[in-house]
Amino acid sequence: MNNQDNSKSEQNIVGAGLAIGVGLGLVFGSAIGNVGAGLAIGIAAGIGFATRQQRKKKSE
């Protein structure tokens, strides 16, 4: 993979992490009755997931 492919792949992983985070945040937020807090927690979890996937992919 060249550098441009790596960059695109990293953007896709981060984008997927954010999408997962927003989805989880909406579900969690409505469950606790505070969508704003749920989104904050969900997005943080999504970014954490994306970062972990990115590191895992780099180590391969």
N, C-alpha and C positions, 0 to 999 in steps of 0.2 A: 504494500500500500504506500502510495506517496503521501506527502505531507498534507496536501489538499483533501485527500480521502479521509485521513485521520481527523482533520478539523471538522469535516462534514459529519463524520460518525459521532464525534463528541457532541456536536450540536443536536443531533438526533437523540442521543441518550439523555441530554439535559432537557430537551423538549418533552420527551416521553416521561421523564421524572416529574416535570412540572405538571403535565396533564394528569398523571396519576395522583399527584399531590392535591390538585384542585378537586378532583373527583372524591378522593378520600376526605378532604376538608369539608366539602358540602355534606357528605353523609354524616361525618362525625359532628359537624357543627349543628346540623338539624337534630341529631340525637341528644346533644347537650343543651340545645336551645340557644346557642350563640354561634351563628354562622361565621362571624368575623374571627373569633378565636379558633373555630374549627378549620377555617381556611389557612390561618397562620400555622397551625400545627400540621395540617396536611401538606402544605407547600414545603415546610421544613423537612418533613418525612420524605417527600418526593425528591427533593434536592439531595438528601442523604442517600437515597436509593440510587439516584443517577450517578452520584460521585463514586459510590461503591462499585457500580457496574463499570464505570470508566476506569477505575484502578484495576479491576479484575481483567478488563480487556487489554489494558496496557501490559500487564504482566504475562499475557499469553504469548 
